[in-house]
């Protein structure tokens, strides 16, 4: 699997730009800003060699990517101890970039996908301010617990609103789309007052 980049003005016609990852990269999200003139993205290389973790990479042209750095790793004995990956594009807040990510915990009955939040520095998103210790959403409703892939909530998009709220869209059990709202300040606060290390050995 490789990630492709395309652009459109109206979703009627689409221009394919390029394949922008190596083989078997997943969960790519772009920052809606540049840093030192460069674009930035988050992704998760899918490899059994190392932990399934969130990485950040940079590009001058959206086609050629590099300067990749490890950002957030799974935490042992934790709700996201199997793997983590980006979910929706990061949201710029007064305190930094808020990223809603997914984390996976393996059980005897299969994997459970939950959502968590992390906060990255505004001018240098390769620096992690905090990662919330607890998840913000887990499979509970019937359409999240039962479906094509059971016990999954998977972030697909966010829309920040002028009133300080955020609309979050997530997939339930790989079968339906769901939506909900949260206060951005509440999510940011979780990354400071109830934070854990971003990376583990």
N, C-alpha and C positions, 0 to 999 in steps of 0.2 A: 504494500500500500504506500502511495506517495500522495502528497497534498498538492492540488492544483490551485492556481490563482486565476480568477476571471473578474472582469469588470462589466458593469451594465449601468445604464442611465434610467431604464424603464422596465427591466425584467422581461422585456419582450425579445430583445436581442442581447446576446452575451458574447463578449470578446475574451477568448482564452489567452492568457498572458504567458504562463509557464508553469512547469512543475517546480515547486520551490523547496522541496525537502529531499533528503535521501530516502532510501527504501524504509518502510515500516515506521514512519512518524505519524503521530495522531494528535487530535485535539488542538490544532493550531488556531490561535486568536491573535489579531493584530491590535496594537495600541493605536488609538485615534490621535496620535501626536508623533512628532519627531524628537530625537534626543541627539544634540550635537549634529544635526542635519541628517541623522540616520533614522530609518524606520526600525521598529522593534516588534518582536512577536514572542509569544509563549507557545511551547509545545511539549509533547511527551514522546521521546523515542521509545518504541515498543521493543524492548530487548530483555532477554533473560540473563544477560551478562551482568547487568547492574540493576539497581532498584528502578522501578518504573516511577520516574520523578519528573517534575516540572523544570524545564530549561528556558532560558531567555537567549535570543539571538538577534543580530542586527544586520541591516542591509542599507545600501545607498540607493538601490533601484527596485526593491521589492522582488528581484529575481535571484540575485546572488547573496547568500546569507552566510554569516560566520560570526566570529567573536562570541561563540556560544559558552554559556556559563550555567552551572547547576544552581537552581534557585530554591526549590522546596522538595524534600524527600519524604517518603512515608515514615511514620513514627512507630517504632516497635511497641507492641501491646496496646495499640491505639485503634480508634475507629477507622483510620485510614492507613493501616499498617501494610496492606498488600500493594497498593499503588495510588498515585495521585495524578491528576491531569487538569489542565485548564478547562474552564467551562465556557463562560461568556467573555466578550471583550472587556478589558478593565475599565472601571469607571473612575474618572478624576474627581477627587474630593479635596476639601481644604487641607486634609492631613496626608494626602498621598493617593496612590492608585489602589482602588479596591478591586480585588480579583475574587470572583466566586468560582471555586474549583470543586471537582468531585474527588472523593476518596473511597477506597474499597476495602472492605473487611471480609476475609474468607471464613465461612462457617461450614459445619458439616452438611448443611442444607444448600450450600452454594454461596456465591459472592453477594454481598450487600453493598449497594452504591448509595452514598450519602453526599450532601453538599456542605462545604465549609467556606471560610473566607480568610483572605490574607491581605495585608496592606504593604504596598511597595513605595519606596521613596519617589516623590514627585519628579525630581530632576534626574534621578538615576535609579530606574526601576530594577536594576540588578541587585539593589540593596533592599533586603526585607526588613520592614519595621516590626511586623508581628504576624503570627498565624494563630487564629482563634483555636483554643484547645477543644472546644465542643463543636459538633456539627450544627448547622442551622436548619437542615431539612433532611428527613429520612423517610423511607417508604412506610406509609401508614394506611392510606386509603386503598380500597380494593383494586383500583386500576393501577396502583403503583406496586402492590404486593403480588398481583397475579397478572400475567400477560406473556408476551413472547419471550422476554427475559425477566423473570420474577425479581422482586425486591430491588428495583432500580428507580432512583431519581437522578436525572442527568441534565445539568444546566445547558440550555441552548441559546439563550439570549437575555439581554437586560435592556431596559429603557429607564434612564434617570429622569425624574420629573422636577419642575421648578419648585415644588412644595417640599422637596427634600426626601421624597419617597422614591422607591425603585420598583418597577414592574419586572418580575422575574418569570421567565418561561422555562419549563423543564419537561423532559420526556418522562412518562411514567411507564415502567416495565417494557420499554422499547415498543409501546403499542399506542399510546395516546399522548397528546400535548396538554400540559397543565399550565396554569398561571396563578401568581399570587403577588402580594405586595409586602414591602418591608420598609423601615426607616433606614436611610443610609447611615445616619449618625449612630444608630444602634449597632449596625454591622461593623462599622469602623471601631466602635468602642470595644467590641469583642476581641479585636486584634491587639488591644493594648492592655486591658485589665485582665483578660483570661487568655494569655498567649502562651505558646510553647515554642521550642526551638524550630527554626525553619528547616534545618538539615540535621541529620544524624549520621554517626559513623557507620 
